[in-house]
Amino acid sequence: MKLKKENDSNGSFMTGNSFAELYLGRLSGDAVKMYVYLRYLFSNGLDFFQEEAVKTLRMDENACLEALRELKQSGAISADNGIIITADSDLRDALKNALERDFREKSRASGSALKDEYSEAVKTVNNEFFGGKMNATWFNFIEKCKVEYGFMPETIYLLFKLCKKENEPFSSKMLSYVSKVAENWFAERVVTPEDVDAREKRFREFAPYADFVARKIGFSRPWTEQEKKVIGAWLASGVTKEMLSVLLDDTGRVSAFTVRKIDGEVKKWTAAGLKTADDVKAYYDALAMAGKGGKNANRAGNDASDGSGNAGRKTGRETKKTAGQDGHFENERNYSGSFFEMLEQRDKNAADAETGKET
């Protein structure tokens, strides 16, 4: 498809090729919007104000901050001492000056209120978890949570509260553990107290959900981190226990299931748009009927294929049963529809080849 340039009486502005080549496919829609907005401001000699960005981009303040943070993480912009600087030389000075001025104005107007909230949070953490004797290392860690991770004051308090282990003080040995939790929260975009509550809710739901899967497949060892991630993805995408039961209950080979095999089936459900246990049951019923129809057609063809009285000739599958493999092929009835159809096609091919010989 060709693109045709149309004269724009309202003017235009440029976005560098490097941005499209290096960042466009890696950034969220909000981050791209923010970057284009910054280019627009610079090209028109305008200053950056976060309040104006909120109105123009129709994003709330947190979303604007997150977009700027994402641009920083991707390398499209950098940050120094809390001042956001773009990687593009033509934007660097303009944005730095605008954000410095914006920072000073906000500090004078309303910064003191948030500063007081952080101070109160630090004081509460110090008194409740350190007995008023928190050392400089922990103060620096809290400052990192505030500046680099963007945690709200109450989020910082909740971090310490949820990391507290019974009868174990917040010593230097605990710092690596708490730091790791904070990194995970930041990676998962857990910034506000509401984000923390949502994350904890997911974890509370995960334990019984994972135990249910373990019981169904006769699993006794602890889950690996990768298995936890996969099972968590099922839960997050709305795969219910009832949906899983349709797969795991209607089989004689439960012990053969692994998380990887189940995940393969779940992906098929997603591709088919299945949302409920009834949907999943109908899906497998349809596969079973398709397999049964192919089996009956093959059997009718075999019965009518020989006019010399060999109408009862056994198929390749039946011949293998007589060779002592009854138990193995008995289990095949519990396989997925696609596997069953493959076996039926193999029998049909064998029957066609035999008919060709006789002819």
Secondary structure by P-SEA (a helix, b strand, c coil): cbbbbccccccbbbbbccccccccccccaaaaaaaaaaaaaaaabbbbbaaaaaaaacccaaaaaaaaaaaaaaccbbbcccbbbbccccaaaaaaaaaaaaaaaaaaccaaaaaaaaaaaaaaaaaacccccccaaaaaaaaaaaccccccaaaaaaaaaaaccccccccccaaaaaaaaaaaaaaaccccaaaaaaaaaaaaaaaaaaaaaaaaacccccccaaaaaaaaaaaaacccaaaaaaaaaaccccccccaaaaaaaaaaaaaaccccaaaaaaaaaaaaaaaaaaaaaaaaaaaacccccccccccaaaaaaaacaaaaaaacccccaaaaaaaaaaaaaaaaaaaaaac
